[in-house]
Amino acid sequence: MIVAGLLFACMGVFVKLGGKYFSGAEMVFYRSLFGALVVFALVRANGLSAYSAHWHVHIWRSLAGLAGMLLLFHVIGVLPLSTATTLNYTSPLFLVVLGAVVFKERPKAWLVVAVVLGFVGVVLLLRPTFDANQSLAGLLGLASGFCAGIAYLTTRQLGRLGEPAWRIVLYFTLVSTVGAGVFAFVGRFHSVGLDGFVILLGLGTCGTLGQLAMTRAYSEGDTLTVGSLAYSTVAFTALLSILIWGEEVPAGSWLAMGLIIASGILAARVTADRAPAIAL
């Protein structure tokens, strides 16, 4: 999971670099296409069947994941990388609320504490964003976390239906390739030069290997430990932002990220029986 966290942080770096050459939709398209080809090859090599009687649930899960990824890639190009990534990791907070609404689950006391901690962290993290007149980008980053929460909720549903993780990833990458391709086509596909190709290759490689590493971690490791280590992405992202772009992370932002990470880990511990999440 730590390897996956580092790979996802590197993916964010490539998204930030790619904003100079491509739109967010284009990068989602190339990242999804790369992942779809790799997963499909693994499926064929192992003689697995991609058919699912619950294909409609896969579609809804994939559309939610696609929306979250489109929003995240756009926000990464506008906000500091660490801020954009942390806002996307508010999904466990939305998962608590969605679980109460959709599954009629009565939140435990510690879940309420987790949501309050997370809310305080979000307010602290968004404050400099609003001060810099980037309120829309901040809200879109929060919306990416909401979409991720919906994706995780439907992942839980698919897990209860007996759907394997690889099939969820396959449907997600296929739907995202088609959906992002439509968005990119409506806009404009940019030509791919050598620099752009290297960035896209890094983006696709890190995203796909990170997803496979996380799926492996959840399938073989302790759910609580793996879920907690998933937040290593936020720490790696902050460190890479400082090293590459010299971004200054104020003390208030560090505190906000810490609160959001703590709330997410607390929510994961209280809801340990949930099906593992699969990254966007």
C-alpha positions in Angstrom: 0.0 0.0 0.0 2.9 2.3 0.6 4.2 1.6 -2.9 0.7 2.3 -4.2 0.6 5.6 -2.2 3.9 6.7 -3.8 2.7 5.7 -7.3 -0.5 7.7 -6.9 1.5 10.7 -5.7 3.7 10.4 -8.8 0.6 10.1 -11.0 -0.5 13.5 -9.5 2.9 15.0 -10.4 2.5 13.8 -14.0 -1.0 15.3 -14.1 0.4 18.6 -12.9 3.1 18.5 -15.5 0.7 17.4 -18.2 -1.5 20.4 -17.8 1.0 22.3 -20.0 0.3 20.0 -22.9 -3.2 18.4 -22.4 -6.6 19.0 -21.0 -7.8 17.1 -18.0 -10.2 15.0 -20.1 -7.3 14.0 -22.4 -5.2 12.9 -19.5 -8.1 10.9 -18.0 -8.6 9.3 -21.5 -4.9 8.3 -21.9 -4.6 7.1 -18.2 -7.8 5.0 -18.5 -6.9 3.6 -21.9 -3.5 2.5 -20.6 -5.1 0.8 -17.6 -7.9 -0.8 -19.7 -5.3 -2.4 -22.0 -3.2 -3.7 -19.1 -6.1 -5.1 -17.1 -7.7 -6.6 -20.2 -4.5 -8.4 -21.1 -4.3 -9.8 -17.6 -7.9 -11.0 -17.8 -7.3 -12.7 -21.1 -4.0 -14.3 -19.9 -5.7 -15.8 -16.9 -8.8 -17.0 -18.8 -11.2 -14.9 -16.8 -14.7 -13.8 -17.9 -15.5 -10.1 -18.1 -19.2 -10.7 -18.2 -21.2 -9.7 -15.1 -24.9 -10.0 -14.4 -24.6 -6.8 -12.4 -23.2 -4.7 -15.3 -25.6 -1.8 -14.5 -24.1 -1.4 -11.1 -20.6 -1.5 -12.6 -21.7 1.3 -15.0 -23.0 3.6 -12.2 -19.8 2.9 -10.2 -17.6 3.7 -13.2 -19.5 6.9 -14.0 -19.0 8.1 -10.5 -15.3 7.3 -10.6 -15.0 9.0 -14.0 -16.6 12.2 -12.7 -14.3 12.2 -9.7 -11.2 11.7 -11.8 -12.2 14.4 -14.3 -12.8 16.8 -11.4 -9.5 15.8 -9.7 -7.4 16.2 -12.8 -8.8 19.6 -13.5 -8.3 20.8 -9.9 -4.7 19.5 -9.8 -4.0 22.0 -12.6 -5.4 24.9 -10.6 -4.6 24.3 -6.9 -1.4 23.2 -5.2 -1.0 19.5 -5.7 -1.1 18.6 -2.0 -4.4 20.6 -1.5 -6.1 19.0 -4.5 -5.1 15.5 -3.4 -6.2 16.0 0.1 -9.6 17.3 -0.9 -10.1 14.2 -3.0 -9.3 12.1 0.1 -12.4 13.5 1.9 -14.3 10.6 0.3 -14.6 8.6 3.6 -16.5 11.5 5.2 -19.0 11.5 2.3 -19.1 7.7 2.5 -20.3 7.9 6.1 -23.1 10.3 5.1 -24.1 8.3 2.0 -24.1 5.1 4.0 -26.6 6.6 6.4 -28.8 7.8 3.6 -28.6 4.9 1.2 -28.2 1.9 3.5 -30.1 3.5 6.4 -27.1 2.8 8.6 -27.1 4.6 11.9 -23.7 6.3 12.3 -21.8 5.2 15.4 -20.5 7.9 17.8 -17.0 7.6 16.5 -18.1 8.1 13.0 -19.7 11.4 14.0 -16.4 12.4 15.6 -14.6 11.5 12.3 -17.0 13.6 10.3 -16.6 16.6 12.6 -12.8 16.3 12.5 -12.8 16.0 8.7 -15.1 19.0 8.4 -12.8 21.2 10.5 -9.9 20.0 8.4 -11.7 20.9 5.1 -12.5 24.4 6.4 -8.9 25.0 7.4 -7.7 23.7 4.0 -10.1 25.7 1.9 -9.5 28.9 3.8 -6.4 30.0 1.8 -8.1 28.7 -1.4 -11.0 31.1 -0.8 -8.6 33.9 0.1 -6.8 33.4 -3.2 -10.1 33.7 -5.2 -9.9 30.0 -6.1 -13.1 29.1 -4.3 -14.6 27.3 -7.4 -11.5 25.1 -7.7 -11.7 24.3 -4.0 -15.3 23.3 -4.2 -14.7 21.2 -7.3 -11.9 19.4 -5.4 -14.4 18.7 -2.6 -16.9 17.5 -5.3 -14.2 15.0 -6.5 -14.2 13.6 -3.0 -18.0 13.3 -3.1 -17.9 11.5 -6.4 -15.2 9.2 -5.0 -17.5 8.5 -2.0 -20.3 7.4 -4.4 -17.8 5.2 -6.3 -16.7 3.6 -3.0 -20.3 3.1 -2.0 -21.1 1.2 -5.2 -17.9 -0.7 -4.8 -19.2 -1.9 -1.5 -22.4 -2.9 -3.2 -20.5 -4.8 -5.9 -18.4 -6.5 -3.2 -21.6 -7.7 -1.5 -22.8 -9.1 -4.8 -19.6 -11.1 -5.1 -17.9 -9.1 -7.9 -14.1 -9.5 -7.9 -11.9 -6.4 -7.7 -10.3 -7.0 -11.1 -13.7 -6.9 -12.8 -14.6 -3.6 -11.1 -11.3 -2.1 -12.3 -11.8 -3.4 -15.8 -15.3 -1.9 -16.2 -14.1 1.3 -14.6 -11.2 1.7 -17.0 -13.3 0.9 -20.1 -16.1 3.3 -19.2 -13.6 6.0 -18.3 -11.8 5.6 -21.6 -15.0 6.0 -23.6 -16.4 8.8 -21.4 -13.2 10.8 -21.2 -12.7 10.3 -24.9 -16.0 11.9 -25.6 -15.2 14.9 -23.4 -11.8 15.3 -25.0 -13.2 15.0 -28.5 -15.8 17.7 -27.9 -12.9 19.9 -26.8 -9.8 19.3 -28.8 -7.2 16.5 -28.8 -3.7 18.0 -28.7 -0.8 16.5 -30.7 1.5 14.3 -28.6 5.2 15.4 -28.8 8.1 13.7 -27.1 7.7 15.5 -23.8 3.9 14.9 -23.8 4.5 11.2 -24.6 6.8 10.8 -21.6 4.3 12.5 -19.3 1.4 10.3 -20.6 3.5 7.2 -20.2 4.4 8.1 -16.7 0.8 9.0 -15.9 -0.5 5.7 -17.3 2.2 3.6 -15.7 1.9 5.1 -12.2 -1.9 5.1 -12.2 -2.2 1.5 -13.4 0.6 0.0 -11.2 -0.7 2.0 -8.3 -4.2 0.6 -8.8 -2.9 -3.0 -9.1 -0.7 -2.6 -6.1 -3.6 -1.3 -3.9 -5.9 -4.1 -5.1 -3.2 -6.6 -4.2 -2.7 -4.9 -0.8 -6.4 -5.1 0.0 -6.7 -8.7 -1.2 -3.8 -10.0 0.9 -3.4 -7.5 3.8 -5.3 -6.4 6.9 -8.1 -4.0 5.8 -7.5 -1.6 8.7 -3.8 -1.4 8.1 -4.1 -1.1 4.3 -6.9 1.5 4.6 -4.8 3.6 7.0 -1.7 3.4 4.8 -3.7 4.6 1.8 -3.3 8.1 3.2 0.4 7.9 2.5 -0.5 9.4 -0.9 -1.2 12.7 0.8 2.1 12.8 2.6 4.0 11.7 -0.5 2.2 14.3 -2.6 3.1 17.1 -0.1 6.8 16.1 -0.1 7.0 15.8 -3.9 5.3 19.3 -4.3 7.9 20.8 -2.0 10.8 19.0 -3.8 9.7 19.7 -7.4 7.9 23.0 -7.3 9.1 24.4 -4.0 5.5 24.8 -2.8 5.2 26.3 0.6 2.8 24.3 2.8 1.7 26.6 5.7 1.3 25.2 9.2 -2.5 25.6 8.9 -2.5 23.4 5.8 -0.4 20.7 7.5 -2.8 20.8 10.4 -5.8 20.5 8.0 -4.3 17.6 6.1 -3.5 15.9 9.4 -7.2 16.3 10.6 -8.5 15.0 7.3 -6.2 12.0 7.4 -7.0 11.3 11.0 -10.8 11.5 10.3 -10.4 9.1 7.3 -8.4 6.6 9.3 -10.9 6.8 12.2 -13.8 6.2 9.8 -11.9 3.3 8.2 -11.4 1.7 11.7 -15.1 2.1 12.6 -16.3 0.7 9.3 -13.8 -2.2 9.1 -16.4 -4.6 7.7 -16.8 -2.5 4.5 -15.7 -3.7 1.1 -12.2 -2.3 0.2 -12.2 0.9 -1.9 -10.7 0.9 -5.4 -8.8 4.1 -6.4 -10.1 6.4 -9.1 
